[in-house]
Amino acid sequence: MTRRTLLHGLVLLLAAAGMTAFLLDLPTWVKVLLVPLVWTGAMILVNASTPTPLRTSTRKEPSVADRLASLRAAHPMWRTLSFSAAAPGWRLAYLDPQEPEGYFTVPLPGWVTQEECVHHPATGVTTRPPVPDTRVFPAAADEIGHLEEADLSSNFWLVLPPGAEPPTAEAAREESAARRQRGSESR
């Protein structure tokens, strides 16, 4: 430890001890006002004697005002309008090299319809644009039964309609190889 670090610790310790002794006999409302002032003064003393390191980064950090503005900015999002159950026979296919065919299927629970909306965090209000976009996607159930977009899973492959021929093992291997190739190209 350097002498300066010890000095800083001593200043803070003395400030805390003096503040504690001083505040014992004062009314609560005075303590509430003085505690932040005493601590702020102690921190100013410590920081005034600490040399400020030079900034070597060329990246400009966003200001507090910029961060607050981004938190208050409106965020586009999707609001669920409806869920339509899929007819029996609809399936979702997921690639899985552990399976003999290279994939597995699960029943498709249904289709989710959503519309675009805008959430305003500053007011907590969600509004609808004058002409909102609408989307429909196949839903998959997660481990606890919540519905989510089927293609959120990295191994999602196909939606199979009722009566469709299942894909071949060769088609599953080709799709897996193509995905590995795309993944290695993006690195």
C-alpha positions in Angstrom: 0.0 0.0 0.0 1.2 3.5 -0.8 1.3 6.3 1.7 -1.4 8.1 -0.3 -3.7 5.1 -0.1 -3.2 5.0 3.7 -3.9 8.7 3.8 -7.2 8.3 1.9 -8.3 5.5 4.2 -7.4 7.6 7.3 -9.4 10.6 5.9 -12.5 8.4 5.3 -12.1 6.8 8.7 -11.8 10.1 10.5 -14.7 11.5 8.6 -16.9 8.5 9.5 -15.8 8.7 13.2 -16.3 12.4 13.4 -19.6 12.3 11.7 -20.8 9.5 14.0 -19.8 11.3 17.2 -21.2 14.6 15.9 -24.5 13.2 14.8 -25.4 11.3 18.0 -27.0 14.3 19.7 -28.7 15.9 16.6 -32.3 15.5 15.6 -33.0 12.9 12.8 -33.9 15.5 10.1 -30.5 17.2 10.7 -28.7 13.9 10.4 -30.4 13.2 7.1 -29.2 16.5 5.7 -25.7 16.3 7.0 -24.7 12.7 6.3 -24.5 13.1 2.5 -22.7 16.5 2.9 -20.0 15.1 5.2 -19.4 12.0 3.0 -19.3 14.1 -0.1 -16.8 16.4 1.5 -14.6 13.5 2.5 -14.8 12.1 -1.1 -13.8 15.5 -2.5 -10.8 15.6 -0.3 -9.7 12.1 -1.3 -10.3 12.7 -5.0 -8.6 16.1 -5.0 -5.4 14.4 -3.8 -5.6 11.5 -6.3 -4.0 12.1 -9.7 -6.4 11.5 -12.6 -5.1 9.0 -15.1 -4.8 10.0 -18.7 -7.5 8.4 -21.0 -5.9 6.4 -23.7 -9.1 5.1 -25.3 -10.3 6.8 -28.5 -13.8 5.5 -28.0 -16.2 8.2 -26.7 -18.3 6.9 -23.8 -22.0 8.0 -24.0 -22.9 10.6 -21.5 -25.4 10.0 -18.8 -27.9 12.2 -20.7 -27.4 10.1 -23.8 -27.9 6.9 -21.8 -31.1 8.2 -20.2 -32.4 9.4 -23.6 -31.9 5.9 -25.0 -33.8 4.4 -22.1 -36.7 6.8 -22.6 -36.7 6.4 -26.4 -39.6 4.5 -27.9 -38.9 0.8 -28.7 -40.7 -1.1 -31.5 -42.1 -4.4 -30.3 -44.7 -7.0 -31.3 -48.0 -7.5 -29.5 -49.8 -10.8 -29.8 -53.3 -10.5 -31.3 -54.3 -14.1 -31.5 -53.3 -17.8 -31.4 -54.9 -20.3 -33.9 -54.4 -23.9 -33.1 -52.9 -25.9 -35.9 -54.9 -28.8 -37.5 -53.7 -32.3 -36.5 -50.8 -33.4 -38.6 -48.8 -30.2 -38.7 -45.2 -30.8 -37.5 -42.1 -28.9 -36.7 -38.8 -30.5 -37.8 -35.6 -29.8 -35.9 -32.1 -31.0 -36.9 -30.4 -33.4 -34.5 -27.3 -35.4 -35.5 -28.0 -37.8 -32.6 -31.2 -39.0 -34.2 -31.0 -41.8 -36.8 -32.6 -39.7 -39.5 -30.7 -36.6 -38.5 -33.8 -34.7 -37.3 -36.8 -35.1 -35.1 -40.4 -33.7 -35.4 -42.8 -32.4 -32.8 -46.5 -31.4 -33.3 -47.0 -27.8 -34.2 -49.2 -26.2 -31.5 -50.4 -23.4 -33.8 -49.9 -20.1 -35.4 -49.4 -16.7 -33.6 -50.6 -13.5 -35.2 -48.8 -10.3 -33.9 -48.9 -6.6 -34.8 -46.1 -4.1 -34.5 -46.5 -1.6 -31.7 -44.3 1.0 -30.0 -43.5 1.1 -26.3 -42.7 4.4 -24.7 -40.8 3.7 -21.5 -40.9 7.3 -20.2 -44.7 7.1 -20.0 -45.2 3.3 -19.8 -47.7 3.6 -22.7 -47.7 1.2 -25.7 -49.2 2.7 -28.9 -50.1 1.3 -32.3 -48.6 2.9 -35.4 -51.1 4.3 -38.0 -50.4 1.3 -40.3 -48.9 -1.5 -38.2 -47.0 -4.4 -39.7 -48.5 -7.8 -39.0 -46.8 -11.1 -38.9 -47.9 -14.7 -38.5 -45.4 -17.4 -37.4 -45.4 -21.0 -36.3 -45.3 -21.4 -32.6 -43.3 -23.9 -30.6 -43.7 -24.7 -27.0 -40.7 -24.3 -24.8 -39.7 -26.6 -21.8 -42.4 -25.1 -19.6 -45.2 -24.8 -22.2 -44.8 -21.1 -23.2 -45.3 -20.4 -26.9 -42.4 -18.8 -28.8 -41.4 -18.5 -32.4 -40.3 -21.9 -33.7 -37.3 -20.4 -35.5 -35.8 -19.0 -32.3 -34.2 -22.4 -31.8 -30.9 -22.7 -33.7 -31.7 -26.2 -34.9 -35.2 -25.4 -36.3 -35.5 -26.7 -39.9 -39.0 -27.0 -41.4 -42.7 -26.8 -40.9 -44.3 -30.0 -42.3 -48.0 -29.8 -43.3 -50.3 -32.8 -42.8 -49.7 -35.6 -45.1 -46.3 -34.3 -46.3 -43.6 -36.9 -46.9 -41.0 -36.7 -44.2 -37.6 -35.4 -45.3 -34.9 -37.9 -46.0 -31.8 -38.5 -43.8 -29.7 -37.3 -46.7 -31.6 -34.0 -46.9 -31.1 -33.5 -43.1 -27.3 -34.2 -43.5 -27.1 -31.7 -46.4 -28.9 -29.0 -44.4 -26.6 -29.6 -41.4 -23.5 -29.4 -43.6 -24.7 -26.2 -45.2 -25.4 -24.6 -41.8 -21.9 -25.6 -40.6 -20.4 -24.1 -43.7 -22.4 -20.8 -43.2 -21.2 -20.8 -39.6 -17.6 -21.2 -40.5 -17.8 -18.5 -43.2 -19.3 -16.0 -40.7 -16.4 -16.3 -38.2 
